[in-house]
Amino acid sequence: MFNDAAREFLRKPLIARISTLDTDGYPHTVPVWFMLEGDEIIFIAERKTKKVKNIHANSKGAVSIGGEPGEASYLIKGEMTVEEDPGYAWMKKMTRFYEAPEQAEKDIETWLKFDMIIIRLKPTRVIKVV
């Protein structure tokens, strides 16, 4: 689904904006961390958040990544699923990817108290926005 340039871009620790649809059909868009796994994008979230509730009601969604001046951006549409994160493996991996070591370990310790899950986006369409 992703060409080499897109994969290279998506391997950076950028902030994404994930959009889910609320019960009234309006987009609910929030900033999130992400990581690429094969042709899918993984996000971490607390189970009780609105985005997770929205995905349970309607699995269609999108994510926008990039867009800083002089930088490419991608709009990725697809189907989202909510999955368990056994041992908080993704939460730990992603936190260590985005934060400096000392801060990451502090946040991991705090987030172990929450019901963290992952959101998996299986792309159906990838649009490079220039």
Backbone bond lengths (Angstrom), bond angles and torsions (degrees), N, CA, C in turn:
res aa  C-N    CA-C-N  psi(-1)  N-CA   C-N-CA  omega(-1)  CA-C   N-CA-C  phi
1 M - - - 1.461 - - 1.526 111.09 -
2 F 1.339 117.94 -37.05 1.464 121.43 -178.54 1.524 110.50 -104.84
3 N 1.335 116.84 136.65 1.458 119.67 174.06 1.532 108.57 -79.89
4 D 1.336 116.54 175.32 1.458 120.98 -175.94 1.523 112.24 -60.44
5 A 1.337 117.85 -41.44 1.469 121.40 -179.88 1.526 110.77 -63.37
6 A 1.313 116.90 -42.02 1.468 120.59 179.05 1.522 110.10 -65.45
7 R 1.328 117.59 -43.55 1.467 120.60 179.06 1.528 111.39 -59.93
8 E 1.315 116.29 -44.39 1.467 120.52 179.27 1.527 109.88 -60.54
9 F 1.325 116.91 -44.77 1.455 122.32 179.55 1.534 110.99 -62.86
10 L 1.324 117.17 -44.16 1.461 121.93 -175.90 1.529 113.53 -75.82
11 R 1.307 117.51 -5.30 1.468 120.92 176.43 1.531 111.67 -89.43
12 K 1.325 117.55 0.40 1.466 122.41 178.27 1.532 109.28 -86.38
13 P 1.327 117.02 151.87 1.472 119.95 177.31 1.530 111.84 -79.78
14 L 1.305 115.86 72.48 1.464 122.54 179.97 1.524 110.06 -97.19
15 I 1.297 116.41 159.74 1.461 120.86 174.23 1.523 107.35 -89.72
16 A 1.309 115.50 129.99 1.468 121.74 177.44 1.522 108.54 -102.50
17 R 1.311 115.62 162.49 1.458 121.60 172.71 1.519 107.38 -121.23
18 I 1.332 114.36 110.95 1.454 120.35 -177.70 1.526 108.69 -93.88
19 S 1.327 115.29 136.13 1.464 120.79 178.77 1.517 109.86 -120.22
20 T 1.326 114.87 124.80 1.455 122.27 172.36 1.520 106.86 -117.55
21 L 1.316 117.03 168.71 1.460 120.53 -179.52 1.521 109.82 -105.85
22 D 1.351 115.53 128.62 1.458 117.92 179.01 1.523 110.45 -80.62
23 T 1.301 116.74 178.65 1.469 120.98 -174.81 1.523 112.95 -66.17
24 D 1.333 117.34 -17.88 1.466 120.90 176.49 1.528 111.70 -92.73
25 G 1.327 117.50 0.29 1.457 121.84 178.67 1.516 114.63 88.93
26 Y 1.331 117.50 5.48 1.462 120.83 179.65 1.520 110.69 -89.93
27 P 1.335 117.07 147.74 1.464 119.34 176.79 1.527 111.27 -67.76
28 H 1.305 114.95 139.71 1.463 122.85 171.98 1.524 104.24 -115.79
29 T 1.334 117.11 108.67 1.459 122.10 -173.01 1.520 109.97 -117.27
30 V 1.337 116.29 127.23 1.457 121.64 -179.50 1.528 110.17 -139.74
31 P 1.345 116.86 151.20 1.466 120.03 176.93 1.524 111.01 -75.62
32 V 1.330 115.84 141.65 1.463 121.67 -178.78 1.529 110.56 -147.78
33 W 1.325 114.64 159.40 1.454 121.42 168.08 1.518 107.81 -84.13
34 F 1.327 116.42 156.75 1.464 120.97 178.90 1.513 109.74 -151.41
35 M 1.315 114.96 163.03 1.462 122.12 170.02 1.521 108.08 -143.92
36 L 1.308 115.02 148.32 1.463 122.17 177.80 1.524 108.70 -86.94
37 E 1.339 115.39 134.20 1.469 121.03 173.24 1.520 106.71 -132.72
38 G 1.328 116.41 103.63 1.461 120.05 -175.34 1.519 109.28 62.48
39 D 1.327 117.00 -122.59 1.464 121.44 177.53 1.521 111.83 -103.35
40 E 1.319 117.19 19.61 1.457 121.02 179.92 1.519 109.93 -121.80
41 I 1.324 115.28 157.23 1.455 120.99 179.44 1.522 107.68 -114.89
42 I 1.328 115.12 133.20 1.462 122.34 -177.48 1.524 108.84 -110.54
43 F 1.330 115.70 136.18 1.460 123.34 174.70 1.522 107.46 -125.55
44 I 1.317 117.45 152.39 1.460 120.21 171.71 1.521 107.94 -104.38
45 A 1.316 115.97 151.53 1.466 120.37 179.89 1.519 109.21 -159.92
46 E 1.299 115.23 157.68 1.455 120.32 170.16 1.523 107.28 -82.48
47 R 1.300 117.11 137.23 1.461 122.12 -173.22 1.525 113.46 -56.00
48 K 1.322 119.43 -34.32 1.457 121.06 -173.12 1.534 114.50 -86.18
49 T 1.326 118.14 10.46 1.460 120.12 -178.92 1.529 112.04 -76.74
50 K 1.317 115.55 159.88 1.458 121.72 -179.31 1.532 111.35 -62.71
51 K 1.319 117.54 -38.59 1.469 118.87 -178.81 1.524 111.39 -61.86
52 V 1.318 117.14 -37.88 1.463 120.78 178.86 1.527 109.82 -68.29
53 K 1.313 117.12 -43.77 1.470 121.34 176.66 1.532 109.75 -58.33
54 N 1.332 116.68 -44.02 1.465 120.91 -179.70 1.527 111.64 -62.00
55 I 1.324 117.55 -41.52 1.466 121.49 -179.32 1.530 110.90 -63.49
56 H 1.321 116.64 -37.80 1.467 119.64 177.70 1.531 111.05 -62.68
57 A 1.328 116.74 -32.43 1.470 120.80 -179.20 1.528 112.48 -84.94
58 N 1.335 117.12 -32.37 1.470 122.12 -177.95 1.521 107.51 -153.01
59 S 1.307 117.50 112.29 1.467 121.46 -173.48 1.529 114.52 -78.09
60 K 1.327 117.73 -7.56 1.465 119.53 178.88 1.529 110.08 -75.35
61 G 1.330 115.29 139.16 1.452 119.97 179.44 1.510 110.80 -166.44
62 A 1.314 114.59 -177.05 1.458 120.59 -178.98 1.519 109.58 -151.44
63 V 1.316 114.42 162.94 1.454 121.05 174.57 1.524 107.74 -138.38
64 S 1.320 114.94 139.90 1.459 122.07 175.26 1.520 106.85 -113.84
65 I 1.332 115.30 129.49 1.465 120.66 -177.51 1.515 108.85 -131.61
66 G 1.335 115.89 131.24 1.462 121.17 178.60 1.509 111.65 94.11
67 G 1.342 114.35 -161.60 1.449 119.82 177.24 1.512 115.10 107.25
68 E 1.340 116.88 4.67 1.459 118.83 175.08 1.527 108.53 -67.32
69 P 1.333 118.94 156.23 1.465 120.78 -179.96 1.528 111.87 -51.47
70 G 1.321 115.93 129.60 1.456 122.03 179.31 1.517 114.16 77.45
71 E 1.314 117.61 6.36 1.457 122.23 -176.93 1.525 109.73 -116.50
72 A 1.301 115.99 146.64 1.462 120.18 175.06 1.520 109.53 -69.10
73 S 1.308 115.99 166.86 1.462 120.07 169.51 1.515 108.04 -145.11
74 Y 1.314 114.20 156.62 1.455 120.84 -178.58 1.518 109.34 -128.87
75 L 1.320 115.52 139.03 1.450 123.24 169.78 1.516 105.69 -110.39
76 I 1.325 115.78 121.25 1.458 120.77 -176.15 1.519 107.92 -120.97
77 K 1.318 116.02 118.26 1.460 121.97 179.81 1.521 108.85 -104.96
78 G 1.330 115.95 151.35 1.450 117.70 177.63 1.506 113.66 173.03
79 E 1.330 113.51 -164.71 1.463 122.57 179.76 1.529 108.35 -101.21
80 M 1.316 115.13 136.63 1.459 120.62 -179.66 1.529 110.29 -113.07
81 T 1.315 114.26 143.51 1.461 120.53 173.40 1.522 108.71 -127.82
82 V 1.310 115.25 154.93 1.461 122.36 176.37 1.515 106.87 -107.89
83 E 1.339 116.06 129.89 1.460 121.15 -176.31 1.525 110.34 -134.33
84 E 1.308 115.02 157.04 1.464 120.58 174.26 1.533 108.91 -67.74
85 D 1.315 116.17 158.88 1.461 122.86 175.82 1.533 107.51 -122.79
86 P 1.353 116.51 79.40 1.469 120.00 -175.31 1.526 111.90 -53.81
87 G 1.338 115.35 127.65 1.458 120.83 -179.64 1.521 113.29 65.76
88 Y 1.325 115.88 13.21 1.470 121.50 -177.81 1.529 111.80 56.09
89 A 1.316 116.43 33.17 1.466 121.70 -175.61 1.525 112.40 -58.64
90 W 1.337 117.12 -47.70 1.466 119.37 -179.29 1.525 111.13 -68.60
91 M 1.316 117.32 -40.14 1.465 120.20 179.42 1.528 109.93 -59.30
92 K 1.318 116.87 -44.90 1.466 120.92 -179.90 1.528 111.16 -65.75
93 K 1.323 116.11 -46.69 1.467 121.11 -178.53 1.535 110.86 -61.47
94 M 1.324 116.31 -45.41 1.458 119.99 -177.06 1.529 111.65 -69.61
95 T 1.316 117.23 -39.67 1.461 120.90 179.44 1.526 110.21 -63.15
96 R 1.315 116.44 -41.76 1.473 120.39 178.22 1.525 111.91 -69.07
97 F 1.325 117.47 -26.16 1.462 122.32 178.06 1.531 110.96 -74.04
98 Y 1.327 116.87 -37.87 1.460 121.33 -174.33 1.525 114.50 -92.69
99 E 1.311 118.71 -24.47 1.453 120.63 -173.16 1.525 112.38 -118.38
100 A 1.323 114.45 157.79 1.458 120.85 173.66 1.529 108.42 -63.34
101 P 1.337 117.78 150.94 1.469 120.97 -172.80 1.532 115.45 -50.62
102 E 1.310 118.18 -48.81 1.468 119.97 -176.55 1.525 111.50 -63.78
103 Q 1.328 117.06 -45.37 1.463 120.55 179.30 1.529 111.07 -66.63
104 A 1.320 116.48 -39.06 1.465 120.33 179.73 1.524 110.81 -59.01
105 E 1.311 117.23 -46.13 1.461 120.00 -178.54 1.529 111.62 -65.15
106 K 1.336 117.55 -36.65 1.465 120.63 176.55 1.526 110.25 -64.21
107 D 1.335 116.42 -45.88 1.462 119.61 -178.44 1.524 111.79 -67.57
108 I 1.315 116.91 -38.43 1.469 120.08 177.26 1.521 109.71 -59.53
109 E 1.313 116.64 -45.52 1.463 120.20 179.84 1.534 110.71 -59.38
110 T 1.315 117.40 -42.28 1.470 121.96 178.50 1.518 110.88 -65.92
111 W 1.344 117.25 -46.92 1.462 121.37 -173.90 1.523 113.45 -72.56
112 L 1.325 117.67 -16.17 1.463 119.94 175.44 1.527 111.44 -63.59
113 K 1.320 116.84 -17.03 1.467 122.22 179.35 1.529 111.59 -83.84
114 F 1.328 117.82 -10.02 1.460 122.22 -177.22 1.524 110.71 -102.82
115 D 1.311 115.68 162.07 1.463 122.39 178.89 1.530 108.22 -89.02
116 M 1.323 115.51 79.42 1.461 121.64 -175.74 1.530 110.41 -86.05
117 I 1.323 114.82 140.24 1.468 122.23 178.30 1.528 107.54 -133.35
118 I 1.312 116.39 -178.80 1.463 119.50 172.09 1.521 109.45 -119.49
119 I 1.309 113.57 153.57 1.462 122.45 171.30 1.516 105.45 -112.58
120 R 1.316 116.39 130.70 1.462 121.84 179.39 1.525 108.13 -113.33
121 L 1.330 116.63 123.47 1.466 122.33 176.60 1.522 108.63 -101.97
122 K 1.327 115.74 117.87 1.463 121.67 175.30 1.526 106.70 -99.77
123 P 1.337 117.01 104.48 1.461 120.27 -173.91 1.529 114.06 -63.75
124 T 1.310 114.66 140.68 1.460 121.91 170.64 1.523 110.45 -112.94
125 R 1.345 115.28 -18.37 1.469 120.04 179.04 1.519 108.76 -154.33
126 V 1.338 116.00 134.40 1.462 122.84 176.97 1.520 107.08 -122.69
127 I 1.326 115.69 124.13 1.457 121.45 -178.42 1.516 108.60 -120.67
128 K 1.326 117.50 120.51 1.461 120.49 174.74 1.525 106.74 -86.53
129 V 1.326 114.95 126.37 1.459 121.79 -179.87 1.524 106.69 -106.99
130 V 1.308 116.61 125.50 1.473 120.01 -177.83 1.508 110.26 -101.34
